[in-house]
Structures are given as C-alpha cells and as structure tokens.
C-alpha cells in the first residue's frame, strides 16, 4: 500500500507537531507516530521552556549560560539564533492558546533552573509539556490537509542510494524519498512517499536500565537515519537527570530541576549537604555536575540514593507550584512538605543525534531532523535545562522554507517513485522465539547502565563494545528470519543506538560535560575540542525478501 504526501513527519512531540503545522500551508502532510498522537517526551516535560521574557534578562545572557553549560562544544551561531528567535516562537504558542502560569498581575511567572543565571523558565505549573502538547494537537486536528497515522512505526528510510548503486549512501548525491512503515494493528508494512521527510522521533532513554523517558524513547530516529547513511554526532553525551524519585514502583518518576530552582536542597542520609563541594552554584549546578556528584556520593557511602529536601519551603507553595510532583510523591508515601524525598539519577536526554544545520537539514537531501533526535550544536557537551523544547520550536520553524522549496523541485522523486519496490517479507515467518527479544532488550539496557553510564572507564567501554557486537549479530539474524513487529524494530533500534553511544564514548579521549572517563579525567583545550562523527555508508536494502538480504 502506497501513501503519497508532500511532507512526511515522523514523530508527534513539540518538534514534529510544530513542523507539521507550519508546513501544512505548502502541501499535504502525514504525521507518523508509533503510539497515540499525544505520547511523546514532550508530554512529560515538567519544568518548562527557557525563553528570555523578563526585563532583567537578555539574549546575550541566555547565550552565555548555554555556552558555559555546553563546555566548549556548542556551536555559537546556532546558540545565538535559537536564543534570539525563541521568544517569538514561544509567543506563537501563546497565541495558539498555550496557558502558562502568570504572576499576580500581567507578567508570566518565570522559574530558574540549574545553569541559568536568571529566572527565564516559562511553565504551566509542572505540566508544561502536557500543556504545549495539548495546544499543538488541538491546532493540528483543526487542519484539513494533515493526516495522522497513529500506531505506525518506521522500519527504514527509502533513499536514492538504495535505488542507484552508483550513489554512496549519505553522499551529496543521495536523497530521501520515503519510508517503509509498519502498521502495528494490521501487521502490514506500508510505503510512504514524500517530497521531504522530517525526523522528529525524540530520544533514546530506554537504551538505559533506569530512565525518566516514556517507553517510546527507543532511539528509532537515530537508528534509521544511521542505516540510511546520515551523519550522527556526539552520541557519547547522554544527560542523566539528577533527581528521579527512588521507589521500586515509581518507574523513575522525574522530579523537576525547578524544585531545586525554587529552593530545594540535596542532602545525604546524614542530613549533610554536599553540592557546595562540587560547584559554586551548589544545588543549581548544571545537570552533569549534579549527576556526577550524586553518583560519587552514593558510591562513596554505599547508599542507594540521596535526598531532596523542600520541607523548609512553605507547604502550600509546594502544592500549588508542583501539583503533579506533590501528588505523585504523596502516592508513593512521601509528603514533600514534611519529608525528604529519595532521589537518584536516571537517563534523561540525548544531547547527540542526527547532525543538522541551522535549518534542520541533514547530509541527505530532503531529510530533516528536529528536536531531541537531532544534533544541531545547541547543547554541546551538556544541555542547559529547558533548552530542548525551545530547540524543537525554532529548528522546526526554520526547516519549513527549505522543505517547501524542495516540494517545487520534486523531479528526482517523480522519476524514481515508480522504482520503489513494495515491502516484501520474503521467507520470514511468525516468531516462536519472542523470549529472544525480551532477553536481549534487558541485556542491552543493563550493560549500558553498568558500563556506559555516568562514570566510564576504558575497560568498561571495551566490555560493552564486545557484547554489543555479539548482540547486534543475534538481533540481525532474528530480524531477517521472522516477520517484523514493533518489539523487534525497537530492539533493533536500541541496539544500534547503544552501539553508537559506545563508539562515540570510545572515540573521545577526554572528560567533558556528560562524558566522564576515569582513564581520561582531564578536559582538553576547548579550542582543540571537536565533535565525534559516525556514519554508515554500507549499501542498505530494505525488504525482508531472502534473496536481497545483505544487512
């Protein structure tokens, strides 16, 4: 079954929905999302969106905070553009109907988070992402030329290099033509063809054993882009959120950094504070510093967690400012107004990803990326809190003129569309070995947590690499033998993503930001710092037909 649209959007978070809305006036749009339309990391963002809104703040200050947190790897031109253009994009959200918290009077209530020198976090209590998602979805549903495909998961991209052996995948001659997409409910694979594709599929927190991410965050976009020949950058920089609720049934519920911004204090079991030993900003230090400090203190003491104390803050204020966090902690037996809350770090945000320019364009023509799946250069070696939603808004906005221009230059697609073969499952059969999927999934997440976590060593990375190579072989064999399912696709993608993180970490011979290696504890001169770059230029064939399987 072929589905032809002018613009294909993969993902339904802030980046994907923003792009779909803005590109819709130029042609037909398909939004492909592997779960419900509102199921994305955006939905779960508590803290807010960073934007210069106050008179005592400025774009230059926002830029300076971002650059300092990024520790020499931010691209300053990207940072300046996103910080400068961000307020206008936020204002568009407000005009669409987004309801952010206000002070008594006319101004917005602005919070402060780690690494920020000013109060500039716009929020809707602690449901900010949910409010942004609601606003965008309501607006998308009102558009006539946007068709939504829920419970559809991309298998692989279709590129010109796959149709023409003379073209090297990911080279300047390569172009994205469409994607094979699994309809999870029917089990069939559809062929989506478009003038351009926007990857906005989010991150990869599920590659780690403990994560604040939703179950959808399995590295799908990075994995399919890599298999297509796209450049992948800085995957070694994976941000661990310092404060997730420590409880066996809480599934790493995130306690927003804004709680510390409002005065929360980190303590050891003894009651002693410790963050002042690690950074001049104490509990408001950047996330990499806080996560590493907590990890070190836990390993030193042997304790399973540290504690977040907000009991000194007025109780009603906590209930009003953080209603969701207060309610959830209460559900698990912790009263924020009266008790310290046990917290631990958990995998939170992928700062590397598919390399893009200032307009979200990848090295493959017609393939764009925005949001957590991409690496624009905004975050550098460590993301400044609440800059992520801003990046998705700005990059998706900037990608639209380029994508619209490509629609008018669709000569290659019109010539090649008839050459795209339908999906062919070949001799693949229904699996009777599903235990392989669950076992390998669990092993990958544990080896990543134990060997490629907050603190790394050469030996740990080498162990991880040896094991991931074997697992990739096992998964590859399973993939080609059995009919694909959502579970097998996600397993395949987290394995590829894990491999990219490991290889990126092994390539970086220093400690910087989110990448801390005990064997290379020093940080090189920022002038000598560079991005890691990984690309797979192996020819890719895209159906399961036995006679053409060479993956």
Backbone torsions as a table, in degrees:
resi	resn	phi	psi	omega
1	UNK	NA	123.0	179.2
2	UNK	-99.0	136.4	174.1
3	UNK	-124.6	117.6	-176.1
4	UNK	-111.5	124.6	176.9
5	UNK	-135.6	158.4	176.1
6	UNK	-68.1	-41.2	-175.9
7	UNK	-130.8	128.7	177.5
8	UNK	-109.3	128.7	179.9
9	UNK	-117.6	123.6	179.8
10	UNK	-106.0	105.4	-178.9
11	UNK	120.0	149.7	-175.4
12	UNK	-133.5	35.9	171.3
13	UNK	-91.5	-162.0	-176.3
14	UNK	-60.0	-38.8	-178.1
15	UNK	-69.1	-47.2	-177.8
16	UNK	-68.0	-44.5	-178.5
17	UNK	-67.8	-40.2	177.6
18	UNK	-60.6	-46.7	-179.9
19	UNK	-62.5	-46.0	-178.7
20	UNK	-57.9	-43.9	179.6
21	UNK	-62.6	-41.6	-173.0
22	UNK	-81.7	-23.4	180.0
23	UNK	-92.2	-15.0	-176.8
24	UNK	-57.0	-36.2	178.1
25	UNK	-62.3	-15.3	-176.6
26	UNK	-98.5	-4.9	-179.8
27	UNK	162.3	-174.2	-178.0
28	UNK	-76.6	146.3	-174.2
29	UNK	-131.4	137.8	170.9
30	UNK	-116.5	124.5	171.8
31	UNK	-100.0	119.5	-179.8
32	UNK	-108.1	119.6	-179.3
33	UNK	-138.2	138.4	-168.5
34	UNK	-83.8	-4.7	176.1
35	UNK	-131.9	-152.0	174.4
36	UNK	-67.2	159.7	-175.7
37	UNK	-59.7	-34.5	-175.9
38	UNK	-92.9	6.5	-176.7
39	UNK	-93.0	96.5	179.5
40	UNK	-152.8	169.5	177.8
41	UNK	-63.4	-30.2	178.1
42	UNK	-53.9	-42.9	-177.4
43	UNK	-56.2	-32.3	-173.2
44	UNK	-97.7	1.6	-179.8
45	UNK	-68.4	119.6	-175.6
46	UNK	-92.2	-50.9	-165.6
47	UNK	-60.5	-56.7	-180.0
48	UNK	149.2	-161.3	-178.2
49	UNK	-127.0	127.5	-176.9
50	UNK	-79.0	126.9	179.4
51	UNK	-160.5	140.9	-179.8
52	UNK	-74.1	109.8	-177.1
53	UNK	-127.4	-15.6	-173.6
54	UNK	-99.8	154.0	-178.1
55	UNK	-66.8	-29.6	-178.2
56	UNK	-88.5	7.0	179.7
57	UNK	-110.4	167.2	178.4
58	UNK	-155.6	161.3	176.3
59	UNK	-59.9	-40.0	-179.2
60	UNK	-61.6	-39.2	178.4
61	UNK	-67.6	-41.2	177.5
62	UNK	-62.2	-43.2	177.6
63	UNK	-60.6	-46.5	-177.7
64	UNK	-61.5	-42.0	178.7
65	UNK	-64.4	-41.1	-179.9
66	UNK	-65.2	-44.2	-179.5
67	UNK	-64.9	-41.7	-179.3
68	UNK	-64.3	-43.3	-180.0
69	UNK	-66.1	-35.7	-178.4
70	UNK	-73.9	-8.3	171.4
71	UNK	50.8	51.7	170.1
72	UNK	89.5	-3.7	-177.5
73	UNK	-111.9	-0.7	174.9
74	UNK	-69.6	148.5	171.3
75	UNK	-92.9	111.9	-169.3
76	UNK	-61.3	-35.7	179.6
77	UNK	-65.1	-37.6	177.4
78	UNK	-66.4	-45.0	-179.7
79	UNK	-59.3	-45.8	-177.5
80	UNK	-64.5	-41.3	-179.0
81	UNK	-66.2	-44.8	-177.5
82	UNK	-68.5	-40.8	177.6
83	UNK	-66.8	-36.6	-178.2
84	UNK	-74.1	-41.3	-176.5
85	UNK	-86.3	-12.9	-176.1
86	UNK	-57.7	-49.5	-177.8
87	UNK	-55.9	-37.1	179.1
88	UNK	-66.7	-37.8	178.9
89	UNK	-69.0	-37.2	177.0
90	UNK	-65.4	-41.0	178.6
91	UNK	-61.0	-35.5	176.2
92	UNK	-62.9	-40.2	175.9
93	UNK	-59.9	-43.6	-179.9
94	UNK	-62.6	-40.8	178.3
95	UNK	-65.4	-30.0	176.2
96	UNK	-71.3	-20.5	179.2
97	UNK	125.6	6.2	179.1
98	UNK	-65.8	130.2	-176.5
99	UNK	-106.0	99.8	177.6
100	UNK	-96.0	154.1	-176.3
101	UNK	-66.2	140.7	179.0
102	UNK	-116.1	154.8	170.0
103	UNK	-74.9	167.6	171.6
104	UNK	-65.7	114.9	-171.5
105	UNK	124.3	-144.4	-174.0
106	UNK	-106.5	-18.5	-173.8
107	UNK	-81.5	162.6	176.9
108	UNK	-84.4	145.4	174.6
109	UNK	-78.7	121.5	-177.7
110	UNK	-112.7	128.7	178.4
111	UNK	-96.5	172.4	176.3
112	UNK	-125.3	140.4	178.6
113	UNK	-128.4	173.6	-176.8
114	UNK	-54.7	132.9	178.0
115	UNK	90.5	-15.6	-179.4
116	UNK	-89.0	136.0	178.8
117	UNK	-88.9	-10.9	-179.0
118	UNK	-135.1	163.3	171.6
119	UNK	-78.9	109.1	-178.3
120	UNK	-143.9	18.6	-178.0
121	UNK	-97.4	107.1	176.8
122	UNK	-77.7	136.7	-173.7
123	UNK	-150.4	163.6	171.4
124	UNK	-119.8	89.4	-165.8
125	UNK	41.7	-123.4	174.9
126	UNK	-115.8	31.7	175.3
127	UNK	-120.0	33.5	-171.5
128	UNK	-59.3	-48.6	-179.3
129	UNK	-61.2	-41.2	179.2
130	UNK	-61.2	-40.3	179.1
131	UNK	-67.8	-41.1	177.5
132	UNK	-64.7	-44.7	179.8
133	UNK	-61.8	-43.7	179.0
134	UNK	-59.3	-46.0	-178.8
135	UNK	-60.4	-47.6	-177.6
136	UNK	-68.1	-41.3	-179.2
137	UNK	-65.4	-43.3	177.7
138	UNK	-57.8	-39.8	-179.0
139	UNK	-72.6	-39.4	178.1
140	UNK	-61.8	-44.3	-177.1
141	UNK	-64.9	-19.2	179.0
142	UNK	-84.3	-6.4	-178.7
143	UNK	-89.5	134.2	-176.5
144	UNK	-80.0	-28.4	-173.7
145	UNK	-102.5	20.3	172.6
146	UNK	-110.7	118.1	177.4
147	UNK	-104.9	133.3	-174.1
148	UNK	-107.9	128.8	179.2
149	UNK	-115.9	92.5	178.1
150	UNK	-83.0	159.0	-178.9
151	UNK	53.8	38.3	173.9
152	UNK	-120.8	129.0	-176.2
153	UNK	-123.1	129.9	-179.9
154	UNK	-68.1	131.8	176.0
155	UNK	-87.0	-55.1	179.2
156	UNK	-158.8	155.8	173.0
157	UNK	-77.0	154.5	173.5
158	UNK	-109.0	123.6	-176.9
159	UNK	-125.4	164.3	179.3
160	UNK	-62.3	-34.6	-179.7
161	UNK	-62.4	-25.7	179.5
162	UNK	-77.0	-17.9	179.0
163	UNK	-100.9	-18.2	-175.1
164	UNK	-132.3	107.6	-175.7
165	UNK	-64.2	-16.1	-179.8
166	UNK	-79.6	-9.9	-177.8
167	UNK	-101.3	126.2	177.9
168	UNK	-77.4	129.0	178.2
169	UNK	-54.8	131.3	179.1
170	UNK	81.9	0.1	179.6
171	UNK	-79.1	175.8	-177.3
172	UNK	-64.7	-18.6	-179.9
173	UNK	-90.3	-8.8	-174.8
174	UNK	-80.7	149.8	178.9
175	UNK	-143.2	149.2	175.5
176	UNK	-88.2	131.8	-176.6
177	UNK	-113.1	-22.4	-177.1
178	UNK	169.4	-155.6	-178.7
179	UNK	-158.8	148.2	167.8
180	UNK	-88.3	132.0	-172.0
181	UNK	-131.7	127.1	178.3
182	UNK	-83.6	122.4	170.0
183	UNK	-83.4	103.8	-171.2
184	UNK	-60.9	-35.7	-175.1
185	UNK	-72.9	-38.0	-179.5
186	UNK	-93.8	-19.7	-177.6
187	UNK	79.7	5.5	-179.9
188	UNK	-93.5	156.4	177.8
189	UNK	-109.0	122.9	-178.4
190	UNK	-101.9	154.2	176.8
191	UNK	-104.1	114.2	176.2
192	UNK	-97.8	128.6	179.8
193	UNK	-121.4	133.6	-178.0
194	UNK	-149.8	163.5	177.9
195	UNK	-73.3	-26.0	174.7
196	UNK	-159.5	162.7	-177.2
197	UNK	-129.8	133.5	173.9
198	UNK	-108.9	117.6	174.1
199	UNK	-87.3	116.3	178.1
200	UNK	-141.3	48.7	-168.8
201	UNK	-90.7	1.0	175.7
202	UNK	85.4	-157.9	-168.8
203	UNK	-102.5	-149.2	-169.2
204	UNK	-147.8	32.4	-176.3
205	UNK	-58.3	-26.4	-177.5
206	UNK	-72.5	-2.6	173.3
207	UNK	-72.2	-15.6	178.2
208	UNK	-108.1	154.2	-176.7
209	UNK	-64.6	-40.9	180.0
210	UNK	-116.9	124.1	-176.4
211	UNK	-150.0	153.1	174.0
212	UNK	-88.8	-4.4	-173.1
213	UNK	-78.9	155.2	172.8
214	UNK	-69.6	167.1	-176.5
215	UNK	-64.3	-17.0	-179.1
216	UNK	-75.3	-13.0	-171.9
217	UNK	-83.6	75.9	-174.8
218	UNK	-115.0	22.7	175.0
219	UNK	69.1	25.9	-174.1
220	UNK	-62.0	-47.2	-175.4
221	UNK	-64.5	-44.5	178.6
222	UNK	-62.2	-41.5	-177.6
223	UNK	-66.0	-48.1	-178.1
224	UNK	-70.0	-33.5	177.3
225	UNK	-66.5	-41.5	179.0
226	UNK	-62.6	-44.2	179.5
227	UNK	-64.3	-25.0	179.2
228	UNK	-84.3	-9.5	179.4
229	UNK	103.4	9.3	178.2
230	UNK	-71.7	150.6	176.0
231	UNK	-73.9	134.8	178.6
232	UNK	-119.8	129.7	-173.6
233	UNK	-123.5	142.6	164.6
234	UNK	56.6	39.3	-179.0
235	UNK	-69.3	-15.0	179.1
236	UNK	-69.5	-15.5	-177.9
237	UNK	-93.2	89.8	178.3
238	UNK	-113.0	121.0	-174.9
239	UNK	-83.3	130.4	175.0
240	UNK	-102.0	122.4	177.7
241	UNK	-71.0	131.2	-173.3
242	UNK	-69.2	-28.5	-167.9
243	UNK	-127.1	86.8	169.6
244	UNK	-108.2	142.7	-177.0
245	UNK	-59.7	127.7	-179.8
246	UNK	-93.6	100.9	178.9
247	UNK	-160.1	136.1	-174.5
248	UNK	-59.3	-24.9	-177.5
249	UNK	-105.2	2.8	-173.3
250	UNK	-86.0	-11.2	-179.7
251	UNK	51.6	47.8	176.9
252	UNK	53.4	50.0	176.3
253	UNK	-62.2	127.1	-174.9
254	UNK	-79.7	133.7	171.7
255	UNK	-106.3	110.5	-169.1
256	UNK	-51.3	144.9	175.3
257	UNK	-60.8	-22.6	179.4
258	UNK	-63.4	-24.2	176.3
259	UNK	-61.5	-41.0	174.6
260	UNK	-70.7	-33.1	177.1
261	UNK	-62.8	-28.4	178.8
262	UNK	-89.3	0.7	174.9
263	UNK	123.6	3.7	178.7
264	UNK	-63.2	146.2	-176.1
265	UNK	-121.8	135.6	175.3
266	UNK	-87.9	133.5	-178.5
267	UNK	-134.8	154.8	169.2
268	UNK	-81.8	171.9	179.3
269	UNK	-57.8	-31.4	179.7
270	UNK	-71.4	-14.7	-175.3
271	UNK	99.7	-11.4	-179.6
272	UNK	-68.5	142.3	170.7
273	UNK	-84.5	161.8	-176.2
274	UNK	-144.9	-17.6	-173.6
275	UNK	-66.5	-24.1	179.0
276	UNK	-64.8	-18.7	177.6
277	UNK	-75.7	-19.5	-170.4
278	UNK	-107.8	-24.7	-175.5
279	UNK	-159.6	146.9	-178.7
280	UNK	-63.9	-23.7	179.5
281	UNK	-89.8	2.5	176.2
282	UNK	57.5	-126.7	-178.0
283	UNK	-68.4	-11.1	177.4
284	UNK	-103.1	21.0	174.4
285	UNK	-66.7	159.7	176.2
286	UNK	-56.7	157.7	-171.3
287	UNK	-61.1	-36.6	-178.7
288	UNK	-63.0	-39.9	-179.8
289	UNK	-66.3	-44.9	-178.1
290	UNK	-65.6	-44.6	-179.3
291	UNK	-63.4	-43.4	179.2
292	UNK	-66.0	-37.0	179.2
293	UNK	-65.3	-45.0	178.7
294	UNK	-63.2	-44.2	179.1
295	UNK	-58.5	-43.8	-179.2
296	UNK	-66.2	-44.4	-178.6
297	UNK	-65.3	-38.5	178.7
298	UNK	-66.0	-41.2	180.0
299	UNK	-69.9	-34.6	179.6
300	UNK	-69.4	-43.2	-175.8
301	UNK	-87.0	-23.5	-174.5
302	UNK	82.3	3.7	179.5
303	UNK	-75.3	155.4	-178.7
304	UNK	-84.2	-12.3	-175.6
305	UNK	-163.0	172.7	166.1
306	UNK	-117.7	-173.3	-173.4
307	UNK	-130.9	144.9	174.8
308	UNK	-107.0	123.7	-174.1
309	UNK	-112.6	117.1	173.6
310	UNK	-124.8	17.5	-176.7
311	UNK	-67.2	-20.0	179.2
312	UNK	-79.6	-10.5	177.5
313	UNK	-89.3	150.3	-177.3
314	UNK	-62.5	128.5	-169.7
315	UNK	-58.2	-44.3	-178.3
316	UNK	-62.5	-36.5	179.1
317	UNK	-60.2	-41.5	179.3
318	UNK	-65.4	-43.3	-179.3
319	UNK	-64.5	-36.8	-178.3
320	UNK	-79.2	-38.9	-176.6
321	UNK	-77.3	-34.4	-177.1
322	UNK	-129.4	63.8	-174.9
323	UNK	-62.1	-39.5	-179.0
324	UNK	-69.8	-44.3	179.2
325	UNK	-64.7	-43.7	179.7
326	UNK	-60.9	-46.5	-177.9
327	UNK	-64.8	-42.5	-178.0
328	UNK	-68.1	-44.1	177.4
329	UNK	-61.4	-39.7	178.5
330	UNK	-62.0	-39.0	179.3
331	UNK	-58.6	-35.7	-178.7
332	UNK	-95.5	11.7	171.4
333	UNK	96.1	14.9	-178.2
334	UNK	-121.1	121.8	177.2
335	UNK	-96.7	109.2	-176.0
336	UNK	-56.9	-32.1	-177.0
337	UNK	-74.8	-18.3	-173.7
338	UNK	-125.8	-16.2	-173.7
339	UNK	-130.3	149.3	167.3
340	UNK	-70.9	146.6	-178.2
341	UNK	-109.2	128.8	179.3
342	UNK	-72.0	132.1	-178.4
343	UNK	-135.6	153.3	175.5
344	UNK	-142.4	159.2	174.3
345	UNK	-72.7	154.1	174.7
346	UNK	-149.6	150.2	179.5
347	UNK	-57.4	132.5	-169.7
348	UNK	-131.6	-46.3	-171.4
349	UNK	-146.7	132.9	179.3
350	UNK	-89.2	108.4	-177.4
351	UNK	-84.6	-18.6	171.7
352	UNK	-90.6	-173.4	178.2
353	UNK	155.5	-157.5	-179.2
354	UNK	-72.9	120.6	-175.4
355	UNK	-67.4	130.0	180.0
356	UNK	-135.4	163.0	174.7
357	UNK	-94.7	-167.7	-175.6
358	UNK	-65.5	-14.2	178.7
359	UNK	-109.7	15.5	178.6
360	UNK	76.4	9.1	-178.4
361	UNK	-81.4	131.5	175.1
362	UNK	-87.3	-176.4	177.5
363	UNK	-75.4	-7.6	175.6
364	UNK	-101.4	121.9	-179.1
365	UNK	-57.8	141.6	179.2
366	UNK	76.1	-0.8	176.7
367	UNK	-109.6	119.0	178.8
368	UNK	-114.0	161.7	175.4
369	UNK	-147.4	144.9	-179.8
370	UNK	-151.7	153.6	179.8
371	UNK	86.7	-156.9	-172.7
372	UNK	-63.7	-26.5	-178.2
373	UNK	-68.7	-18.2	-173.0
374	UNK	-102.1	162.9	171.0
375	UNK	-121.7	99.7	-177.9
376	UNK	-93.8	-19.6	-173.8
377	UNK	102.2	0.4	179.0
378	UNK	-67.2	-45.0	-169.3
379	UNK	-86.2	-23.2	-178.5
380	UNK	61.1	-136.4	-177.1
381	UNK	-84.7	-3.2	-179.3
382	UNK	-167.3	127.3	-178.5
383	UNK	-75.8	130.7	171.2
384	UNK	-72.0	133.1	-175.5
385	UNK	-50.1	136.0	174.4
386	UNK	68.2	13.8	172.9
387	UNK	-83.5	-12.9	-172.0
388	UNK	-70.2	-47.8	178.5
389	UNK	-60.4	-36.5	179.0
390	UNK	-62.2	-44.3	-180.0
391	UNK	-59.4	-44.7	-179.6
392	UNK	-60.8	-42.3	179.0
393	UNK	-62.5	-48.7	-173.5
394	UNK	-72.1	-48.3	-178.0
395	UNK	-63.5	-41.1	179.7
396	UNK	-63.5	-39.0	175.8
397	UNK	-62.3	-44.2	-176.2
398	UNK	-72.0	-23.7	-178.7
399	UNK	-73.8	-22.9	-171.6
400	UNK	-60.8	-48.9	-179.7
401	UNK	-58.8	-39.3	179.0
402	UNK	-65.3	-44.7	-179.3
403	UNK	-66.3	-39.3	179.0
404	UNK	-63.9	-37.8	178.2
405	UNK	-66.1	-35.6	179.0
406	UNK	-67.9	-28.2	177.8
407	UNK	-62.2	-36.0	-179.7
408	UNK	-78.7	-7.1	-179.5
409	UNK	-122.0	55.4	-174.2
410	UNK	-94.7	27.0	-175.1
411	UNK	-62.2	-42.5	-178.6
412	UNK	-63.6	-44.9	-178.8
413	UNK	-63.0	-42.4	-179.2
414	UNK	-64.2	-33.1	179.4
415	UNK	-75.9	-33.2	-171.1
416	UNK	-100.3	-15.7	-173.8
417	UNK	-55.2	-39.4	-179.1
418	UNK	-70.0	-14.7	-179.3
419	UNK	-89.7	-9.7	-178.5
420	UNK	-73.5	116.7	-178.2
421	UNK	-75.0	149.7	174.3
422	UNK	-68.7	160.9	177.3
423	UNK	-61.7	136.2	179.5
424	UNK	-130.9	116.8	-178.4
425	UNK	-79.8	-7.1	177.2
426	UNK	56.1	-129.6	-178.5
427	UNK	-94.5	12.1	-178.8
428	UNK	-64.3	143.8	-177.9
429	UNK	-125.6	168.6	176.8
430	UNK	-66.4	135.9	-175.3
431	UNK	-73.7	140.8	169.8
432	UNK	-118.0	20.2	-177.4
433	UNK	-131.0	44.1	-176.0
434	UNK	-62.0	-20.5	178.6
435	UNK	-60.7	-26.8	178.1
436	UNK	-60.8	-41.1	-178.5
437	UNK	-64.1	-51.5	-177.5
438	UNK	-65.4	-37.6	180.0
439	UNK	-66.4	-47.4	-178.4
440	UNK	-67.5	-37.7	176.9
441	UNK	-58.1	-48.6	-178.8
442	UNK	-64.4	-40.7	-178.7
443	UNK	-65.6	-41.2	179.3
444	UNK	-61.3	-46.2	-176.3
445	UNK	-66.1	-35.5	179.4
446	UNK	-73.0	-42.1	-179.3
447	UNK	-67.6	-33.7	177.3
448	UNK	-67.8	-40.8	179.8
449	UNK	-66.5	-42.7	-174.9
450	UNK	-78.7	-33.6	-171.9
451	UNK	-111.6	-21.7	-174.5
452	UNK	-130.5	41.3	-176.2
453	UNK	-94.9	-140.0	-174.9
454	UNK	-66.4	-41.0	178.2
455	UNK	-119.4	130.8	-173.7
456	UNK	-123.8	161.3	171.3
457	UNK	-138.6	162.8	177.7
458	UNK	-59.1	-41.9	-177.7
459	UNK	-64.4	-42.7	178.6
460	UNK	-62.8	-41.7	-179.9
461	UNK	-66.2	-39.6	178.4
462	UNK	-64.2	-40.5	176.7
463	UNK	-62.0	-43.6	-180.0
464	UNK	-62.8	-41.4	-178.9
465	UNK	-65.8	-43.4	179.6
466	UNK	-60.1	-41.4	-177.2
467	UNK	-74.1	-37.7	-177.4
468	UNK	-68.5	-31.6	176.9
469	UNK	-62.3	-44.1	178.5
470	UNK	-65.7	-42.0	-179.8
471	UNK	-65.5	-38.9	177.2
472	UNK	-60.5	-40.1	177.7
473	UNK	-64.1	-44.9	179.4
474	UNK	-61.9	-44.1	-177.4
475	UNK	-68.6	-38.8	178.9
476	UNK	-61.4	-44.1	179.2
477	UNK	-63.3	-43.6	-179.8
478	UNK	-63.9	-42.1	-177.0
479	UNK	-58.6	-45.1	-175.8
480	UNK	-78.3	-20.6	-175.4
481	UNK	-83.8	-34.7	-172.7
482	UNK	-116.5	154.9	175.6
483	UNK	-59.3	138.5	-174.2
484	UNK	-73.8	148.7	173.5
485	UNK	-134.8	171.3	175.7
486	UNK	-58.8	-41.1	-178.8
487	UNK	-62.7	-42.8	-179.0
488	UNK	-70.0	-35.8	178.0
489	UNK	-65.6	-42.8	179.5
490	UNK	-66.3	-39.7	176.9
491	UNK	-61.0	-47.1	178.3
492	UNK	-57.2	-41.6	-176.4
493	UNK	-73.1	-39.6	179.3
494	UNK	-69.9	-29.5	177.5
495	UNK	-66.6	-45.0	177.8
496	UNK	-63.6	-42.8	179.8
497	UNK	-63.7	-42.7	177.4
498	UNK	-59.8	-43.2	178.9
499	UNK	-60.3	-41.8	179.7
500	UNK	-65.7	-39.9	178.0
501	UNK	-64.4	-44.9	-179.6
502	UNK	-61.9	-47.5	-178.4
503	UNK	-64.9	-38.8	176.9
504	UNK	-62.9	-42.1	-179.5
505	UNK	-66.1	-37.1	180.0
506	UNK	-71.0	-28.8	-179.0
507	UNK	-77.0	-22.0	-175.8
508	UNK	-93.1	109.4	-176.1
509	UNK	-95.5	54.3	178.7
510	UNK	-164.1	173.6	168.5
511	UNK	-112.8	126.4	-178.3
512	UNK	-152.8	128.3	175.4
513	UNK	56.5	-122.4	-175.5
514	UNK	-77.3	-11.4	179.2
515	UNK	-102.1	109.7	-179.7
516	UNK	-123.4	114.4	-178.3
517	UNK	-116.9	118.9	-177.7
518	UNK	-61.4	-24.2	179.1
519	UNK	-82.6	-16.1	175.2
520	UNK	-132.7	69.9	-172.0
521	UNK	-72.5	-17.9	-176.3
522	UNK	-87.7	154.8	175.2
523	UNK	-102.4	129.1	-179.3
524	UNK	-71.2	166.9	177.7
525	UNK	-56.2	129.6	179.3
526	UNK	-52.9	-29.8	179.4
527	UNK	-67.7	-23.3	179.9
528	UNK	-97.2	-5.7	-177.6
529	UNK	-72.3	145.7	178.3
530	UNK	-146.7	172.7	178.3
531	UNK	-86.3	147.0	168.9
532	UNK	-84.1	144.0	-176.7
533	UNK	-133.7	126.3	178.8
534	UNK	-124.5	135.5	177.8
535	UNK	-145.6	138.8	176.6
536	UNK	-106.7	111.1	-179.7
537	UNK	-104.4	16.4	177.0
538	UNK	-69.7	132.7	178.1
539	UNK	-56.4	134.3	-177.6
540	UNK	-113.8	131.9	171.2
541	UNK	-111.2	148.5	-158.6
542	UNK	-119.5	2.1	175.4
543	UNK	-110.0	168.0	-179.1
544	UNK	-90.5	6.0	-178.8
545	UNK	-58.0	126.7	-170.2
546	UNK	-57.6	-35.6	-175.5
547	UNK	-72.8	-12.3	-178.2
548	UNK	-120.4	14.0	-178.7
549	UNK	-81.8	115.5	178.2
550	UNK	-134.0	13.5	-174.0
551	UNK	-65.3	NA	NA
